[in-house]
Amino acid sequence: MYKTLKLIAILLVFTAAAVMFIIKDNSAFTAAQGGIMDKKVLVAYFSWSGNTKSVAEKIQSQTGGDIFEIIPQKPYPTDYHDTTVIAKQEKENNVKPPLKNNIDVSGYDVIFVGTPAWWYTMAPPVMTFLEENNFAGKTVVPFVTHGGGGGYTIDKDMAALAKGAKVLSPFVVYGSGGATTSADITKWIDGLNF
Ligand SMILES: Cc1cc2nc3c(=O)[nH]c(=O)nc-3n(C[C@H](O)[C@H](O)[C@H](O)COP(=O)(O)O)c2cc1C
């Protein structure tokens, strides 16, 4: 009799521990994913040589959002130096080049906006994209790839163009990132208050 009671008590303790573990695990899942998973997400990016595209695809696969490539009507040259010359002229003259395509952002809650650092700010086609669309009431999440200069004030520059948007802390990475980039993106997204 005593042995049976002892066995029942042990079983009860184990069952309670298992239930508590499952509840705890589920709430952790909800806390980590709930911020973004119940939102309609768009990942919009411009990329000249593929680095920003690679980061955009990682963000898209983690958020389950739609993806949109911002493409200027007139393509930039394939030559790096020629592209830097044109981009510098555009920056100096505050040119916002017309786009080949656009997307209606009205159906999205959160719009990740990706750009390479070009002459200490975002690439001009991204400026066009932010200026031409209505971001009032939206959450804009910048991400930047760069060649060593960092993210500059690109998040603030985006905030100035995306009028009425809440702009969150950017993800900034050198080139296309490295072995830890996917994990870094997960950590960054988990830390954002959508
Ligand atoms: C026109 C142009 C301007 C650039 N200006 C900068 C810059 O100011 N600071 C920097 O760190 N990298 C600069 N870079 C390097 C790019 O930001 C970097 O290579 C980026 O990861 C490229 O992204 P993408 O492959 O998506 O085009 C520049 C590159 C180009 C083509």
The ligand as an ORCA input file, in Angstrom:
! r2SCAN-3c Opt
* xyz 0 1
  C      27.491     53.399    -55.527
  C      28.045     52.758    -54.303
  C      28.282     53.510    -53.162
  C      28.739     52.907    -51.986
  N      28.928     53.673    -50.868
  C      29.297     53.077    -49.704
  C      29.412     53.831    -48.507
  O      29.218     55.048    -48.470
  N      29.785     53.179    -47.371
  C      30.027     51.826    -47.359
  O      30.347     51.283    -46.301
  N      29.897     51.079    -48.470
  C      29.525     51.660    -49.641
  N      29.369     50.890    -50.769
  C      29.505     49.420    -50.661
  C      28.133     48.761    -50.509
  O      27.369     49.393    -49.512
  C      28.230     47.281    -50.107
  O      29.064     46.604    -50.972
  C      26.859     46.656    -50.078
  O      26.877     45.474    -49.300
  C      26.350     46.314    -51.461
  O      25.041     45.804    -51.374
  P      24.340     45.116    -52.631
  O      25.183     43.892    -52.978
  O      22.992     44.712    -52.138
  O      24.288     46.083    -53.757
  C      28.972     51.499    -51.960
  C      28.774     50.743    -53.123
  C      28.320     51.364    -54.280
  C      28.087     50.534    -55.518
*
